[in-house]
Amino acid sequence: PVMLWLLLLFGSFNFLQVLKMSLPVMAFFALGTGVELYGLKFVSDSISILNTVSLVMLTFLIGIVISQSYGKEVFEKMQRHLKSREAPGDEALNGAVMGVAGMLLITPGAVTDIIGILIMIPLTRGMFKQIALNVTKNRIQSGQPYFFFKD
C-alpha cells in the first residue's frame, strides 16, 4: 500500500532511495515504541493495569487542554519570527514548548508523559526552551526557516 501511495503521489520513485530515507525513521519509531511499551509495562507492574490506563487517559485529556490553549496561534507566531529571520520572543517560545508538551501528553506512553510533564514544570521548562531556541537559531542560520510546512 505504501508503494502504491508513493507511485500515485509522485508518479515514479526510486525504491532504494525511498528505503534509504525511511529506514532511520522506521528504526526511530520501532525503538520509540519499544521504549514506550517497556515503560507502560513497568508502570503497570508498579501501580496495576487499571491505574495505568487511567493515568494514560488523564494525561491524554491534560494534553488536549494544553494543546488547545497553546496550539495554532503560537506556531503561527513562530513561523512569522522565522520568516523575518529573527529569533522568536519568549512568549512565542514558551507557547511552542508548551504546545510540544501537550502533544507529548496526548501520545500514549510513560516516557512521552514524563517528558511532557517535565516541560510543564516551570523549573525545568527553561532547559527545553533553550533547546528550542538553539534549534530555531540553527534553522535560521542554515536557511531553513520552517518547522513543518512551507506556505
N, C-alpha and C positions, 0 to 999 in steps of 0.2 A: 504493500500500500504506500509506503514512503517513497519508493522509487517512482511509482505511478504519479504520485502527487508532484514530485520534482519534475518529472517529464512534462506534465501538464502545465506546471508553473513556468518553467524555463525553456521548454521546447526541447532542449537537449542538455545533457550534462555529462561530465566526466566522472564515472563511478568511483575511480580510485581517488580523485581529488575530493569528492564528497566524503568518502570513507575516511580519508586522511584528516579532514577537518572535523568530522563528527566523532572520531574515536576519543579525543580528550574530553569532549562534552559528555559522551556516554560514560566514560570512566569516572568523571566527576559525579554524575548523578548516581551511578551504581555505588560508589564509595559513600556518598552522602546518604543514600537510602539505607545502606548497611549500618552506618553510624547511628542514624535516627532509630532504626529498628532495635539496635542493641540498647540505645538509651531508653526507649519505651519499655523494653523488657526489664531493664534494670529498675526503672521506676515502678513498674507493675509488681515486680518481686518485692519491692520495699513497702508499697502502700496499697496493694491489691489492684486487680484489673479494673473494677468498677470505679475506684477513686482515680485511677489513671485516665480512664475515658472521660470522667467528669472534669478532670483538670485540663485535658486537651480541649474539651468543648468550651470551658471557661476562657482559656487563653485565646481560642478562636473568636469568641464574642468580644473580648477586650481588643483583639487585633482589628476587628471590623470597626469598632468605635474609633480607635486611634487612626486608622486609615481614612475613614470618612472625614475626620476633623483636620487632618494634616495633608490629605492626599493631593488632588489635582492642582490646586492653586499654588502649592509650594513647588511642584515640578515645573509649572509654567514660569514661576519666578526664577527658578534655577536656569531654565532654558534662556530667558531674557538676559540674565547675567552672563551666561556663557557666550551667547551670540555677540554681545557687546565686548567680549574679550576681557571681562573683569571678574574678579573672584566674587562669589556670592556673599551677600551680607549675612550677619549672624542669625537674623530671623529666618531667612530662607534656608540656611544651612541647618539650623535647629529643626525646622519643619521637615526638611528632607530626611534627616536622620530619624526623626520620629515616624515618618512615613515608612521607612525601611523597617523600623521596629514593629509597626503594625503588620506589615507583610510577613515578617518572620513569625509573629504570633499567630497569624492566620494559618500558616503552614503547620500541619500536624507533625509533632516530633518534640522530643525532650531537648535536644541540642539547640534547635532554632528558637524554642521558647526561652531557654536560658539566655541566649544572645539577645533576643528581643527585650527581655526584662532588664538585662544589663544596660541596654541602650536607653530604656525608660528612666533609669535611676540617674538623677542629675549629677551625682558624684562621678559616675563612670561615663556619662554621655559626652563629656568633653573629649575623651580619648577617641570616641567614634567620630565626633565632629572633626577632629584634627585629621583623621584618616580620610574622611570625605573631602575635606579641604585640599589635602595633598593630591588625591585622585583628580579633583576638579582642576587644580593648577596644572597637573601633568597633561590633562586633556587639552587645556587651553594652549599650553606651550607646544604640544605636538600637532596642533591644528585640527583637532577632532572635537569641536565644541558641542557635542551631542551626547546625551546619556543613552537614549534608546532609539528614537526615531528622528529623522530629518523632517522638516516641514514639507 
